[in-house]
Amino acid sequence: MTVNSPLKLKRHDFLPNLCTGQAVFHLIIVGELLAIALTVAGISEKGLNWYRFGLVSIMVQWVVLASAACLCPLRSWFRLQSPELAGGVSYCIVLAITALFSALGVWVQSSGGPVSWHTIYANTIIAAVFAGVVLRYFYLQQQLRNQQQSELESRIQALQSRIRPHFLFNSMNSIASLIEVEPQLAERMIEDLSDLFRASLSEPGLVPLSKELDLCQRFSRIEQLRLGDRLKVNWNIAGNIEGVDMPSLLLQPLVENAIYHGVQPLQEGGVVDVDVHVEGGEVSLSVSNPVPQVQPSGRKTQGNGIAMENMKRRLEAYYGSRARTFIVAQAGRFSVQLQLPITVAKKHAKA
């Protein structure tokens, strides 16, 4: 059974953030290319007029950077408007800034004399052409990013949790058998099961590491009631886990796989080791389980590989190349080791 969390309607950005260091650098480069083009377009037989190039360059850079500075604070407002209104306002802002700096530049060059409206008009027309092209490019670029982000969120949502039918059925059977003989234990098992499903139905995202560990411990308690003395789970936690985030339901499937593929096939059972180590801006997670020498007939091992692939995709989505995954099989044990950069916890909504 696969449970998916409900989708929320999200409003996306109209334009990218033009005030980041990388964006400002690109804007400066584009502005200089535009200044070169305008200077070369007006070149005479005497060659390139470097004085004119300097004036055009200063003018273009002032317009470009001032426009970016005005558009950045409006990103949240643009997000609430229609694309037509946001585009029209952005376009008018660039033209107004161009006209303002053109008038200021003409007034300075004329030493306070009469202003040449022809120059202001010409600069505004040029800005109208280039601003339309550049704003359209930025808009399409942001729409592509919005689409990629939506697809990424949908993929994370689909991969967040895949609760196997056997786990649900076995848990319900265990609860039914405990209701008459140990009602308090059955009640606690129902609470643990409800917390697990609540986490599965919640929005995908980052959660406190302590919350993820608590969820894993609840899951292991349910399995221990089912497997009895055959299952033992060792929890080894070192370092301060407070204020550390990790993707939700990332560790729980690893514990589930360790029990399902490592301990359950063994008649004598086995031990699952869960190690958490926080140090030096990094959190290391490891889940280790015994490896059955012979797989029982009819048992499928493909689910373990699918879970590993889903985990790697989620890590890539959240951390890119900063997260590392190691799979080690030696001395009769199989372990999955994760190394994640520490993400500082902010505010978490209740599941």
Buried (B, 14 or more C-beta within 10 A) or exposed (E): EEEEBEEEEEEEBBBBEBBEEEBBEEBBEBBBEBBBEBBEEEEEEEEEBEEBBEBBBBBBBBBBBBBBEBBBEBBEEBBEBEEEEBBEBBBEBBBBBBBBBBBBBBBEEEEEEEBBEEBBEEBBEBBBEBBBEBBEEBBEEBBEEBEEEEEBBEBBBBBBBBBBEEBBEBBEEBBEEBEEEEEEBBEBBBEBBEBBBEBBBBBBBBBBBBBBBBBBBBBBBBBBBBBEEBBBBEEEBEBEBEBBBBBBBBBBBBBBBBBBBBBBBBEEBBBBBBBBBBEEEBBBBBBBBBBBEEEEEEEEEEBBEEBBEBBBBBBBBBBEEEBBBEEEEEEEBBBBBBBBEBBEBEEEEEB
